Amino acid sequence: MGTSTRWLGPGGRSGTAAEWSAISSRLSRWNSEGPQAERLLDKILDDYLDVLHRTMREDHSAFGLVDAATEAGYRLADAMATMAHDGPRASADDFLARFTDEVGGSGSTITDAAIRRAATDTAERLLERQNAETSGGEAAGGRLTGDLLCLLYQWFFADIVTEFLRSVIAEKVKLVVPVLHVLDPGDHVADWAADKVVSLVPNLCEEEAESAETVIADPGGSLPDIARSLVPGTVGKVLGLVVEDVREHQEGAQEASV
């Protein structure tokens, strides 16, 4: 569905190209030691997200993001169905590798690579949270609780946007020294994403609030199905589109492939 198209760079086919360059220039001059450094960085990252949304509205096929994120979302729903019953029973390393392969896919573009990194980031966060919830017990055992599946869904789509923007930073700023801190996986970008991007992703448990007790009691029964049904809308929200935009793009891509 188009995820193997060549990377053209931010704004390569839209009128927002100058905006991408302007934001990258601001980021290259950002001083991590300066006054109000975190506030200024948050503003720059907010602007990156805004211009990404405007770019996507101008061209739904930009960067192959809609197709790649949608396909990854469906793969995640399939993985959730398995984990709801079995949990990540392999060793931590094996689980990370399997989750990355099954959910992250195998595309070769920069967008595909960002989604694979998002899958890895999400899997690592899942293991950390499961470890914490079991008080340091075996992280790779047991079925996942409903609330953890809901978090998994939110984390993954937020991580897709975060990792894509990291790719933008690397592409446009070329690892300018003041930005090295921004590119660190444990840096401020992750905190910004937690506050800004996760809020764009629907909470599966809240979406099924009227039957929440059933959902939590049997996450394998309905949460993966809810996750699958919400994929187009979720992709739309994190990319600044509406669900109709995503569905129309998918239908157009399917017709073109016939």
KERO-108206 format. One line per 3 residues: number of its first residue (from 1); their letters; for each residue z, x, y of N, C-alpha, C. Coordinates in pm, 1 decimal, padded with zeros to 6 digits. Atoms other than C-alpha are relative to their C-alpha. Layout:
N
NUM) a) Z/X/Y/Z/X/Y/Z/X/Y; ...
! end
This chain:
258
1) mgt) 00000.0/00082.0/-00120.7/00000.0/00000.0/00000.0/00000.0/00084.9/00125.1; 00019.0/-00077.3/-00120.3/-00078.8/00279.0/00237.1/00100.9/00107.1/00026.8; -00103.4/-00098.4/-00028.8/00222.5/00507.4/00203.8/-00050.0/00142.5/-00014.5
4) str) 00050.3/-00135.5/00015.6/00000.7/00803.2/00122.1/-00089.5/00042.8/00115.0; 00082.3/-00038.2/-00113.0/-00179.7/00802.0/00455.2/00057.0/00121.5/00069.2; -00041.6/-00125.6/-00060.8/-00170.0/01126.1/00647.6/00086.9/-00025.5/00122.0
7) wlg) -00089.1/00007.5/-00116.2/00105.8/01178.2/00901.9/-00077.2/00033.3/00125.6; 00070.9/-00021.9/-00125.4/-00035.2/01143.2/01252.6/00093.7/00037.7/00113.2; -00095.8/-00032.5/-00104.1/00283.8/01211.7/01442.8/00032.9/-00121.3/00083.7
10) pgg) -00042.3/00113.5/-00081.2/00478.6/00973.9/01669.8/-00098.8/-00030.1/00110.4; 00087.8/00041.3/-00107.6/00252.1/00777.2/01896.6/-00142.0/00046.2/-00017.3; 00133.2/-00053.9/00019.3/-00059.2/00928.6/01740.3/-00109.0/-00102.4/00018.8
13) rsg) 00101.2/00102.9/-00015.4/-00235.8/00593.6/01756.6/00044.9/-00107.6/00097.0; -00048.1/00105.3/-00088.9/-00046.0/00409.1/02027.5/00024.2/00054.5/00139.6; -00023.3/-00038.8/-00138.3/00023.8/00408.2/02398.6/00137.8/00055.5/00024.2
16) taa) -00135.4/-00051.2/-00017.3/00379.7/00523.6/02338.2/00008.2/00150.9/-00022.6; -00001.9/-00143.9/00028.3/00275.6/00885.1/02267.4/00073.8/00077.6/00107.9; -00065.0/-00071.3/-00110.0/00390.0/00999.7/02612.2/00150.6/-00020.7/-00002.8
19) ews) -00142.8/00026.6/00006.2/00727.3/00834.7/02560.7/00067.5/00085.2/-00107.1; -00054.8/-00087.4/00103.7/00783.8/01020.9/02232.6/00015.8/00141.8/00053.0; -00004.3/-00137.7/-00051.9/00702.5/01350.0/02405.2/00108.5/00014.9/00104.9
22) ais) -00100.3/-00008.4/-00106.2/00925.5/01272.5/02703.0/00140.8/00004.2/-00058.4; -00132.2/00000.7/00062.2/01224.5/01193.1/02481.9/00026.3/00132.5/-00070.4; -00017.1/-00128.2/00067.9/01166.4/01507.2/02276.5/00030.1/00111.1/00099.2
25) srl) -00028.2/-00100.3/-00103.4/01162.3/01713.6/02596.0/00143.7/-00010.3/00048.0; -00139.8/00018.1/-00040.0/01493.5/01562.4/02700.9/00094.2/00054.5/-00105.4; -00086.3/-00046.6/00107.9/01641.4/01638.9/02360.9/00001.4/00152.2/-00007.3
28) srw) 00006.0/-00145.8/00006.4/01523.0/02000.3/02371.9/00083.3/00064.9/00109.4; -00081.3/-00053.4/-00110.1/01713.6/02043.8/02699.0/00146.8/-00041.7/-00010.6; -00137.3/00049.5/00014.3/02028.2/01871.9/02574.4/00095.0/00114.7/-00030.7
31) nse) -00099.9/-00106.0/00015.9/02338.1/02091.6/02593.0/00121.4/-00057.4/-00072.1; -00110.4/00053.2/00080.1/02591.6/02027.9/02318.3/00136.3/00032.9/00059.1; -00126.9/-00039.4/-00061.2/02859.2/02197.2/02529.0/00017.6/-00060.4/00138.3
34) gpq) -00005.2/00054.1/-00135.5/02783.5/02008.0/02847.0/00093.9/-00118.3/00013.1; -00086.5/00116.5/-00022.0/02990.1/01732.2/03005.6/-00065.4/-00125.7/-00053.7; 00046.9/00126.1/00056.8/02958.2/01396.7/02831.3/-00115.6/00022.0/-00097.5
37) aer) 00110.6/-00035.4/00089.8/02738.6/01564.5/02569.2/-00027.6/-00109.6/-00102.0; 00020.7/00101.4/00103.0/02794.9/01298.0/02303.7/-00060.3/-00126.9/00058.1; 00055.0/00120.5/-00063.1/02725.1/01011.9/02544.0/-00147.9/00019.0/00031.1
40) lld) 00139.7/-00027.2/-00031.7/02401.3/01174.6/02657.2/-00086.0/00002.6/-00125.7; 00075.4/-00003.9/00124.7/02295.2/01238.1/02300.3/-00018.9/-00140.7/-00055.2; 00013.0/00138.5/00043.6/02366.1/00876.2/02207.6/-00113.0/-00070.4/00075.5
43) kil) 00105.0/00063.6/-00081.5/02140.9/00766.6/02494.8/-00138.1/00047.7/-00044.2; 00129.0/-00052.5/00045.9/01860.4/00995.4/02376.1/-00038.2/-00062.5/-00133.4; 00028.0/00058.4/00130.5/01890.0/00865.3/02020.8/-00030.4/-00149.4/00011.1
46) ddy) 00032.0/00141.0/-00025.0/01897.5/00506.0/02146.9/-00144.1/-00014.1/00047.6; 00136.4/00005.1/-00051.4/01575.2/00578.1/02333.2/-00101.8/00029.7/-00110.1; 00087.9/-00025.1/00114.5/01419.5/00725.0/02018.1/-00019.1/-00128.1/-00081.0
49) ldv) 00008.9/00122.4/00077.8/01501.4/00404.5/01832.6/-00081.7/-00105.5/00073.9; 00075.0/00097.7/-00079.6/01364.1/00191.4/02117.5/-00150.0/00029.0/-00003.5; 00143.0/-00031.7/-00001.7/01033.5/00378.4/02129.7/-00059.3/-00014.7/-00139.5
52) lhr) 00047.3/00026.4/00135.5/01007.6/00362.0/01750.5/-00031.2/-00148.3/-00015.5; 00021.5/00144.0/00009.2/01043.4/-00015.6/01772.1/-00124.0/-00042.9/00077.6; 00118.0/00037.0/-00077.8/00782.3/-00040.0/02047.9/-00127.7/00047.6/-00068.4
55) tmr) 00116.4/-00052.2/00070.8/00543.8/00178.7/01850.4/-00035.7/-00089.1/-00117.6; 00024.6/00084.1/00116.3/00584.6/-00037.5/01542.0/-00054.9/-00136.0/00040.7; 00052.6/00129.5/-00044.7/00522.8/-00356.0/01741.3/-00145.9/00010.5/00042.7
58) edh) 00139.3/-00021.2/-00040.2/00200.6/-00207.6/01880.4/-00090.9/00018.2/-00120.6; 00081.3/-00029.2/00118.5/00080.9/-00096.3/01537.1/00089.0/-00009.3/-00122.8; -00086.7/00022.7/00115.3/00246.1/-00239.4/01227.1/-00022.3/00101.3/-00111.9
61) saf) 00027.8/-00097.9/00104.7/00082.0/00028.5/01012.8/00042.5/00142.2/00039.0; -00035.5/-00134.2/-00048.6/00218.3/00320.7/01219.5/00091.0/00072.2/-00098.2; -00077.8/-00090.9/00085.2/00350.8/00607.4/01007.0/00011.1/-00045.3/-00146.1
64) glv) -00016.3/00053.4/00135.2/00317.9/00395.7/00690.6/00140.2/-00049.9/-00026.7; -00142.4/00031.5/00016.1/00678.3/00292.6/00755.7/00024.3/-00137.5/-00061.7; -00022.8/00134.0/00053.3/00651.4/-00079.9/00684.7/-00021.9/-00001.2/-00150.6
67) daa) 00029.6/-00000.1/00143.0/00486.8/-00026.5/00347.6/00101.8/00081.3/-00078.4; -00089.8/-00089.2/00073.6/00706.4/00264.8/00243.6/00141.1/-00057.0/-00007.3; -00135.9/00054.5/-00001.7/01033.8/00100.5/00348.9/00009.6/-00127.1/-00084.4
70) tea) -00000.6/00122.8/00079.1/00939.0/-00231.4/00187.9/00000.9/00031.5/-00148.7; 00005.5/-00036.5/00141.6/00847.5/-00074.4/-00143.1/00132.4/00062.3/-00044.7; -00128.6/-00061.1/00033.7/01166.8/00133.0/-00135.7/00109.8/-00105.0/-00009.5
73) gyr) -00099.2/00106.6/00004.8/01369.8/-00180.0/-00063.3/-00005.1/-00077.7/-00130.4; 00012.8/00068.7/00128.6/01232.1/-00352.0/-00371.6/00049.8/00088.0/-00114.5; -00051.7/-00090.5/00103.8/01305.5/-00043.5/-00580.4/00152.6/00004.1/00003.7
76) lad) -00146.2/00001.2/-00012.5/01660.1/-00046.2/-00443.4/00057.8/-00125.2/-00064.9; -00049.3/00124.1/00060.0/01704.9/-00411.0/-00546.1/00000.4/00010.4/-00152.3; 00004.7/-00019.3/00145.2/01596.9/-00320.2/-00899.8/00114.0/00090.5/-00046.6
79) ama) -00107.5/-00092.0/00036.2/01842.5/-00029.8/-00907.3/00136.2/-00067.6/00011.7; -00126.3/00070.9/-00017.7/02120.7/-00254.2/-00777.0/00030.7/-00088.6/-00119.3; -00020.8/00087.8/00115.0/02069.5/-00493.8/-01067.2/00058.4/00076.9/-00117.7
82) tma) -00052.1/-00083.2/00108.8/02132.6/-00210.7/-01311.2/00141.3/00048.3/00031.3; -00130.4/-00056.0/-00036.2/02424.3/-00056.6/-01122.6/00109.7/-00104.6/00006.6; -00101.1/00105.2/-00006.1/02597.6/-00390.9/-01082.3/00071.5/-00015.6/-00133.1
85) hdg) -00058.7/00015.0/00132.9/02658.3/-00390.8/-01457.0/00044.7/00133.6/-00059.1; -00027.7/-00127.5/00066.5/02651.3/-00025.9/-01560.1/00068.2/00102.3/00088.5; -00053.4/-00102.3/-00088.6/02753.0/00169.2/-01251.2/-00074.5/00130.7/-00019.1
88) pra) 00063.4/-00131.5/00015.8/02642.8/00531.2/-01202.2/00070.2/00080.3/-00109.1; -00076.0/-00056.6/00111.0/02758.3/00637.0/-01549.4/-00036.6/00144.6/-00032.5; 00035.4/-00139.3/00025.2/02575.0/00969.2/-01561.4/00089.0/00090.8/00083.3
91) sad) -00072.1/-00093.9/-00086.0/02722.8/01283.3/-01412.2/-00049.1/-00017.6/00142.3; 00036.6/00017.5/-00140.1/02716.2/01295.6/-01034.1/-00138.0/00057.8/00029.3; 00129.6/-00063.7/-00025.1/02421.7/01538.5/-01029.7/-00113.6/-00080.0/-00061.9
94) dfl) 00103.8/00078.3/00066.9/02225.0/01333.2/-01280.2/-00023.7/-00132.6/00072.2; 00015.1/00126.8/-00071.3/02295.2/01012.1/-01091.7/-00076.9/00020.0/00129.7; 00070.2/-00027.0/-00125.1/02181.1/01165.5/-00761.7/-00148.8/00018.8/-00024.0
97) arf) 00140.7/-00026.6/00029.9/01858.0/01287.3/-00918.1/-00071.5/-00128.5/-00040.9; 00063.7/00122.0/00048.7/01786.8/00957.1/-01093.3/-00016.1/-00102.2/00111.8; 00006.2/00097.2/-00108.8/01868.0/00740.7/-00791.5/-00108.6/00040.1/00099.9
100) tde) 00101.8/-00048.0/-00093.6/01650.3/00958.3/-00566.4/-00139.7/-00026.3/-00054.1; 00131.2/00022.6/00060.4/01358.9/00933.9/-00809.3/-00034.2/-00148.2/-00006.7; 00027.6/00141.4/00021.2/01392.6/00562.9/-00881.7/-00013.9/-00077.3/00130.7
103) vgg) 00000.5/00074.9/-00125.2/01460.0/00445.1/-00527.0/-00084.8/00070.1/00105.9; 00071.7/-00074.0/-00103.4/01310.2/00722.4/-00313.6/-00149.0/00008.0/-00022.0; 00142.8/-00004.7/00026.4/00974.1/00719.3/-00486.3/-00052.8/00142.6/-00005.7
106) sgs) 00061.3/-00132.0/00018.8/00726.7/01003.6/-00514.0/-00115.9/00025.8/00094.0; 00109.0/-00021.5/-00095.4/00497.0/00983.0/-00211.1/00003.3/00138.9/00059.9; 00014.4/-00136.7/-00048.8/00376.6/01295.7/-00035.4/-00002.2/00013.2/00151.9
109) tit) 00003.8/-00009.4/-00145.1/00385.6/01208.2/00336.1/00138.8/00032.9/00055.8; -00128.8/-00025.2/-00065.0/00658.4/01294.6/00585.0/00086.3/-00125.6/-00004.1; -00074.2/00125.3/00011.1/00757.1/00928.0/00584.4/00059.3/-00015.6/-00139.0
112) daa) -00050.0/00009.1/00137.5/00787.2/00932.4/00205.0/00115.7/00097.1/-00021.9; -00106.5/-00099.1/00015.1/00996.4/01249.4/00223.9/00127.9/-00048.2/00067.4; -00117.4/00053.1/-00069.5/01228.1/01081.0/00476.1/00069.0/-00106.5/-00085.1
115) irr) -00058.3/00103.4/00085.0/01277.8/00789.7/00237.1/00069.6/00061.8/-00120.5; -00067.3/-00067.7/00110.7/01359.1/01024.8/-00048.3/00133.1/00059.5/00046.2; -00126.9/-00053.6/-00052.6/01619.6/01199.3/00168.3/00099.4/-00113.4/00023.9
118) aat) -00087.6/00115.1/-00020.9/01757.0/00857.0/00259.6/00062.7/-00044.3/-00131.5; -00053.5/00038.1/00131.1/01793.9/00774.5/-00109.4/00109.3/00096.2/-00044.0; -00101.0/-00099.5/00036.8/01980.7/01099.1/-00169.1/00126.6/-00017.1/00082.4
121) dta) -00115.9/00019.3/-00088.2/02207.0/01045.0/00133.1/00081.6/-00121.8/-00042.8; -00067.6/00123.1/00039.2/02286.7/00691.7/00020.0/00075.2/00018.2/-00131.7; -00064.7/-00023.1/00129.0/02363.3/00799.7/-00335.8/00125.1/00086.1/00016.0
124) erl) -00116.1/-00085.5/-00023.5/02596.2/01072.7/-00211.7/00113.7/-00078.9/00062.3; -00103.1/00080.5/-00064.8/02780.2/00826.6/00011.0/00061.9/-00098.0/-00099.9; -00050.5/00091.3/00102.4/02810.5/00584.3/-00279.6/00101.7/00069.0/-00089.4
127) ler) -00092.0/-00072.9/00086.6/02971.7/00847.3/-00500.9/00129.4/00034.1/00073.4; -00119.7/-00030.6/-00078.0/03209.7/00950.1/-00222.6/00089.4/-00123.4/00012.9; -00079.5/00122.2/-00015.3/03317.3/00591.0/-00164.5/00061.7/-00043.3/-00132.5
130) qna) -00053.5/00039.4/00130.2/03356.3/00521.2/-00534.6/00114.8/00091.6/-00041.2; -00109.4/-00093.7/00025.0/03567.6/00834.8/-00569.0/00125.0/-00041.0/00075.4; -00114.3/00038.4/-00082.3/03788.1/00719.7/-00283.7/00065.5/-00127.3/-00053.1
133) ets) -00054.3/00127.2/00047.5/03826.2/00371.1/-00427.8/00070.7/00013.3/-00134.0; -00066.6/-00021.7/00128.7/03929.3/00510.7/-00766.2/00104.0/00110.8/00009.5; -00103.7/-00101.2/-00024.1/04175.3/00758.2/-00609.4/-00030.1/00132.2/-00069.9
136) gge) 00036.0/-00129.7/00055.3/03982.4/01062.1/-00719.7/-00032.1/-00003.6/-00146.7; 00033.2/00011.8/00141.6/03907.5/00925.4/-01066.8/-00145.3/00031.1/-00026.0; 00137.7/-00029.0/00038.7/03578.9/00954.5/-01250.9/-00095.7/-00079.6/00087.6
139) aag) 00087.8/00067.6/-00095.4/03318.6/00878.2/-00983.4/-00118.4/-00064.2/-00066.3; 00123.7/00046.2/00061.0/03040.1/00814.3/-01229.8/00022.3/-00107.6/-00104.6; -00026.4/00100.7/00101.2/03198.6/00532.6/-01428.2/00020.9/-00136.9/00058.5
142) grl) -00032.4/00135.9/-00039.0/03227.9/00156.4/-01411.0/-00107.0/-00067.8/00082.9; 00094.0/00078.2/-00078.8/03023.5/-00122.3/-01261.8/00038.5/00002.8/00146.3; -00027.1/-00002.0/-00142.6/02994.8/-00142.4/-00886.4/00048.5/-00136.5/00045.5
145) tgd) -00048.7/00124.8/-00056.3/03187.8/-00404.7/-00694.6/-00105.6/-00058.0/00094.0; 00096.2/00064.7/-00086.9/02997.6/-00658.5/-00487.7/-00001.9/00058.6/00139.2; -00001.7/-00052.0/-00136.4/03116.6/-00519.6/-00156.4/-00063.2/00137.6/00008.0
148) llc) 00061.6/-00131.9/-00000.6/03001.8/-00171.9/-00255.6/-00152.3/-00011.3/-00008.1; 00143.8/00023.8/00003.9/02656.3/-00304.6/-00342.1/-00052.0/-00041.3/00137.6; 00040.5/00041.5/-00134.9/02643.1/-00467.8/00000.5/-00007.0/00119.7/00093.5
151) lly) 00001.0/-00121.4/-00081.6/02732.5/-00137.4/00165.5/-00118.9/00088.6/-00037.2; 00111.3/-00080.4/00047.1/02473.8/00043.0/-00047.1/-00129.2/-00044.2/00066.2; 00120.2/00056.2/-00061.0/02203.3/-00186.8/00088.5/-00007.1/00036.2/00148.1
154) qwf) -00002.1/-00032.7/-00142.2/02309.7/-00134.6/00449.9/-00022.3/00148.8/00022.9; 00014.6/-00144.8/-00015.7/02340.8/00241.5/00410.7/-00143.7/00044.5/-00017.9; 00133.7/-00049.7/00032.8/01997.8/00283.0/00256.3/-00099.2/-00026.4/00112.6
157) fad) 00097.0/00028.7/-00105.5/01798.1/00105.8/00525.2/00034.0/00073.1/00129.3; -00037.9/-00079.4/-00117.1/01997.8/00274.9/00800.5/-00040.0/00145.5/-00018.6; 00036.5/-00139.1/00027.8/01938.1/00609.9/00631.7/-00150.3/00021.3/00009.9
160) ivt) 00144.7/-00013.9/-00014.9/01562.1/00544.7/00622.6/-00035.6/00027.2/00145.5; 00029.1/-00018.5/-00142.0/01552.2/00510.1/01001.1/00053.7/00133.8/00048.7; -00060.7/-00126.0/-00042.6/01789.0/00803.5/01051.3/-00082.7/00119.2/-00045.1
163) efl) 00076.1/-00113.6/00051.7/01591.6/01038.6/00827.5/-00139.9/00006.1/00059.9; 00130.4/-00002.4/-00066.1/01262.6/00932.5/00982.3/00012.4/00061.3/00138.8; -00017.4/-00056.0/-00134.3/01396.5/01010.8/01329.7/00032.0/00149.2/-00006.7
166) rsv) -00020.7/-00144.0/00016.9/01518.2/01348.5/01202.2/-00134.7/00070.0/-00015.5; 00132.9/-00058.2/00016.6/01159.1/01414.4/01096.0/-00073.5/00006.6/00133.5; 00060.5/00000.3/-00132.5/01042.8/01317.5/01444.2/00051.8/00116.9/00082.3
169) iae) -00061.1/-00108.6/-00076.7/01288.0/01561.8/01598.0/-00056.4/00134.6/-00044.4; 00052.2/-00127.3/00051.1/01172.9/01843.4/01371.6/-00146.5/00018.3/00037.0; 00143.4/-00007.2/-00028.3/00805.4/01760.4/01434.0/-00028.1/00027.1/00147.1
172) kvk) 00031.7/-00005.9/-00142.4/00818.4/01723.0/01810.3/00072.8/00110.3/00075.1; -00077.8/-00099.3/-00074.2/01089.0/01964.2/01916.0/-00010.2/00138.3/-00062.9; 00020.9/-00127.7/00068.4/01009.4/02234.4/01659.6/00126.5/00083.8/-00010.3
175) lvv) -00126.2/-00069.5/00023.6/01372.9/02320.8/01595.3/00043.0/00089.3/00115.6; -00049.9/-00071.8/-00117.2/01451.6/02429.1/01948.6/00150.4/00020.7/-00016.5; -00138.6/-00037.5/00029.2/01792.6/02602.8/01943.0/00102.0/-00107.7/00033.8
178) pvl) -00103.4/00099.8/-00029.1/01996.0/02333.5/02126.1/-00002.5/-00119.5/-00093.6; 00012.3/00116.6/00085.4/01873.9/02080.3/01871.0/00045.1/00028.6/-00142.6; -00038.0/-00034.1/00136.1/01984.8/02268.3/01560.0/00121.0/-00080.8/-00045.5
181) hvl) -00118.5/00080.0/00034.2/02317.8/02086.5/01572.1/-00041.2/-00142.9/-00034.6; 00044.3/00136.1/00023.0/02134.1/01753.6/01586.3/-00061.7/-00014.3/-00138.3; 00069.3/00007.6/00127.2/01940.3/01837.2/01271.6/00092.5/00020.1/-00119.5
184) dpg) -00095.9/-00021.2/00108.5/02251.5/01919.1/01067.3/00032.1/-00134.5/-00065.6; -00025.0/00128.2/00066.2/02301.0/01647.5/00799.8/00136.2/-00061.1/00029.8; -00132.0/00054.5/-00025.3/02668.1/01612.0/00890.9/00030.7/-00015.5/00147.0
187) dhv) -00018.1/-00005.4/-00144.9/02614.5/01594.9/01264.2/00018.1/-00136.7/00063.4; -00023.8/00120.4/-00078.1/02641.3/01335.6/01536.9/-00101.7/-00109.4/-00028.7; 00101.7/00100.9/00028.4/02320.2/01161.3/01432.5/00051.9/-00100.6/-00101.9
190) adw) -00054.2/00089.8/00102.0/02498.3/01017.4/01128.9/00098.9/-00098.5/00061.9; -00094.6/00089.6/-00066.0/02775.6/00877.6/01348.6/-00072.9/-00103.5/00085.3; 00079.6/00091.9/-00081.7/02520.3/00728.0/01586.2/-00064.9/-00106.9/-00087.5
193) aad) 00066.9/00094.3/00089.1/02333.0/00568.5/01297.3/00098.1/-00102.9/-00053.6; -00100.5/00092.0/00052.5/02653.1/00418.2/01159.8/00032.0/-00109.9/00101.0; -00031.1/00097.3/-00103.9/02719.0/00247.2/01492.5/-00120.7/-00084.9/00038.7
196) kvv) 00117.3/00065.9/-00056.4/02364.4/00159.6/01592.7/-00089.6/-00063.8/-00105.8; 00102.4/00046.8/00092.7/02135.3/00124.0/01292.2/00057.5/-00089.6/-00108.5; -00058.6/00082.6/00105.7/02369.1/-00014.4/01026.1/00018.2/-00143.5/00048.1
199) slv) -00020.1/00135.2/-00053.2/02435.9/-00310.2/01255.4/-00127.1/-00084.3/-00004.3; 00126.4/00073.7/00007.8/02067.0/-00402.8/01227.9/-00026.4/-00054.0/-00139.9; 00025.6/00036.6/00139.4/02085.6/-00439.7/00849.2/00089.9/-00116.7/-00039.4
202) pnl) -00084.2/00114.8/00039.7/02202.8/-00777.5/00713.8/00099.1/00038.4/-00108.9; -00101.6/-00019.3/00103.0/02520.8/-00778.8/00508.6/-00024.6/-00103.4/-00109.8; 00033.8/00091.7/00109.0/02430.8/-00926.1/00170.9/00113.7/-00096.6/-00029.9
205) cee) -00115.5/00084.7/00031.5/02782.0/-01056.4/00117.8/00015.0/-00111.1/00104.4; -00009.8/00101.4/-00104.3/02783.2/-01235.9/00453.4/-00114.3/-00100.3/-00008.7; 00114.7/00089.7/00013.7/02436.2/-01377.2/00390.4/00027.1/-00107.8/-00105.1
208) eae) -00032.5/00094.8/00105.9/02581.6/-01548.0/00084.7/00143.3/-00048.5/00016.9; -00140.0/00030.7/-00029.6/02908.1/-01643.7/00256.8/00045.7/-00130.0/-00065.6; -00042.1/00128.4/00054.8/02910.6/-01999.3/00126.0/00036.6/00009.7/-00147.7
211) sae) -00033.7/-00018.8/00141.4/02925.0/-01870.5/-00231.2/00053.3/00140.1/-00022.5; -00047.7/-00138.2/00004.7/03100.3/-01540.8/-00160.2/00083.3/00028.4/-00124.0; -00084.6/-00025.3/00115.3/03351.9/-01581.6/-00441.3/-00084.1/00023.1/-00125.3
214) tvi) 00088.4/-00016.0/00115.5/03073.3/-01617.8/-00696.9/-00072.9/00132.5/00006.9; 00074.0/-00124.4/-00016.9/02882.5/-01324.8/-00552.2/00085.6/00119.3/-00034.8; -00086.6/-00114.3/00025.8/03178.8/-01088.9/-00562.3/00040.5/00004.0/-00147.7
217) adp) -00042.3/00003.5/00138.9/03282.4/-01205.3/-00908.5/-00111.5/00044.1/-00094.5; 00112.3/-00035.4/00087.0/02934.0/-01155.5/-01054.0/-00111.8/00060.0/00083.1; 00100.1/-00059.7/-00087.5/02739.6/-00912.3/-00831.6/-00133.7/00017.7/-00068.2
220) ggs) 00126.2/-00017.2/00070.2/02479.4/-00859.5/-01102.5/-00079.6/-00128.2/-00005.9; 00069.8/00125.9/00010.8/02397.4/-01227.9/-01094.9/-00084.8/-00034.1/00119.8; 00072.3/00047.0/-00117.4/02290.5/-01284.5/-00735.3/-00025.9/00105.1/00107.0
223) lpd) 00020.5/-00096.3/-00107.7/02331.5/-00986.7/-00501.9/-00134.5/00072.2/-00008.3; 00131.7/-00065.0/00005.5/02024.3/-00797.7/-00631.4/-00112.9/-00095.4/00036.0; 00102.5/00098.1/-00034.9/01821.3/-01119.3/-00599.3/-00002.4/-00024.8/00150.5
226) iar) -00008.6/00017.2/-00144.7/01946.6/-01170.2/-00244.9/-00058.7/00122.0/00069.7; 00052.1/-00124.2/-00058.0/01869.7/-00807.3/-00168.6/-00151.9/00000.4/00001.3; 00146.6/00003.5/00010.2/01511.4/-00848.7/-00289.5/-00059.7/-00099.3/00099.2
229) slv) 00054.8/00102.7/-00088.4/01456.6/-01169.9/-00093.1/00008.6/00039.1/00147.4; -00019.9/-00037.9/-00139.9/01584.2/-01008.6/00228.5/-00076.3/00125.8/00040.7; 00067.4/-00126.3/-00032.6/01371.4/-00692.9/00208.4/-00096.4/-00012.7/00117.5
232) pgt) 00092.7/00005.9/-00115.0/01089.5/-00807.0/00442.5/00072.4/-00017.3/00133.0; -00074.1/00020.1/-00123.5/01337.2/-00932.0/00700.7/00079.6/00122.4/00040.7; -00077.6/-00120.1/-00029.4/01550.6/-00619.8/00673.3/-00089.9/00109.5/00056.4
235) vgk) 00095.6/-00099.2/-00051.3/01250.3/-00391.0/00718.1/-00038.9/-00035.8/00143.1; 00034.2/00042.4/-00134.4/01154.1/-00597.3/01019.8/00108.9/00032.0/00100.8; -00110.5/-00023.1/-00093.7/01497.0/-00569.2/01178.1/00017.7/00147.2/00033.2
238) vlg) -00024.8/-00142.2/-00028.4/01537.8/-00193.4/01138.9/-00117.9/00064.5/00071.1; 00118.3/-00056.2/-00065.2/01182.0/-00132.8/01263.0/-00040.7/-00077.8/00125.2; 00026.6/00070.7/-00124.6/01198.3/-00373.6/01555.5/-00103.7/-00109.7/-00011.4
241) lvv) 00098.4/00104.7/00022.7/00971.1/-00637.2/01400.5/00070.9/-00128.9/-00041.7; -00054.1/00122.7/00057.0/01019.5/-00992.8/01280.1/-00058.6/-00013.0/-00139.3; 00040.9/00007.8/00139.5/00984.5/-01094.7/00919.4/-00144.9/-00043.8/-00013.5
244) edv) 00139.0/00043.9/00007.7/00652.5/-01267.1/00990.5/-00095.9/00117.2/00017.1; 00083.2/-00118.4/-00019.3/00510.7/-00935.1/01114.3/-00013.6/00077.9/-00130.1; 00000.7/-00076.6/00124.2/00609.5/-00763.9/00791.0/-00082.0/-00071.4/-00106.3
247) reh) 00073.5/00075.1/00101.8/00473.9/-01040.8/00570.0/-00150.3/00000.9/00029.2; 00141.4/-00001.9/-00035.3/00143.9/-01054.1/00762.3/-00061.2/00136.5/-00029.0; 00050.7/-00134.7/00027.5/00108.2/-00678.1/00736.1/-00019.7/00019.9/-00149.6
250) qeg) 00011.2/-00013.7/00144.8/00173.7/-00689.0/00362.1/-00119.3/-00078.4/-00054.4; 00112.1/00081.8/00045.5/-00075.8/-00971.9/00312.1/-00133.2/00063.4/00036.9; 00121.9/-00067.2/-00042.0/-00336.8/-00784.8/00513.9/-00030.7/00121.0/-00085.4
253) aqe) 00018.8/-00117.9/00082.7/-00281.7/-00470.3/00311.4/-00045.3/-00038.8/-00140.2; 00039.8/00046.0/00132.1/-00311.9/-00664.6/-00013.1/-00144.9/-00045.8/-00001.8; 00138.7/00045.2/-00009.0/-00636.3/-00827.2/00099.0/-00095.8/00116.7/00010.5
256) asv) 00085.9/-00116.3/-00018.7/-00777.9/-00490.8/00203.9/-00017.7/00078.0/-00129.2; 00005.5/-00075.8/00123.8/-00701.1/-00346.6/-00138.9/-00079.1/-00070.5/-00110.0; 00073.7/00075.9/00099.8/-00886.3/-00621.9/-00322.8/-00148.8/00037.3/00001.1
! end
